[in-house]
Amino acid sequence: MFWTIVGWIGFGLIAGFIARALVPGKDDIGLLMTIVIGIVGSVVGGFLFGLLTVGLRGFQPAGWIGSVIGAIIVLVIYNKVTGRKRRART
């Protein structure tokens, strides 16, 4: 059980960091929010993948690609809702 939680945290951290790197602009979120966005993104990615392939299977985690896509979606929605995204100055 402990290693499952550690695995989810590591997985969420990596997916969240990749999503933050792919979404343009500066993110004003910390490490904890990056992990949360990555974990939620994995669930969202799994849900969307299930809808597109074999139908609704409930909430489940996705693989790496699905997790990153889900984390990007969650990050964009989070930035729109909170208004925290700043445009990069040139």
Protein Blocks (a to p, Z undefined) as FASTA:
>chain_A
ZZmmmmmmmmmmmmmmmmmmmpgcjdfbdfklmmmmmmmmmmmmmmmmmmmmnopebjad
ddfklmmmmmmmmmmmmmmmnopaccddZZ
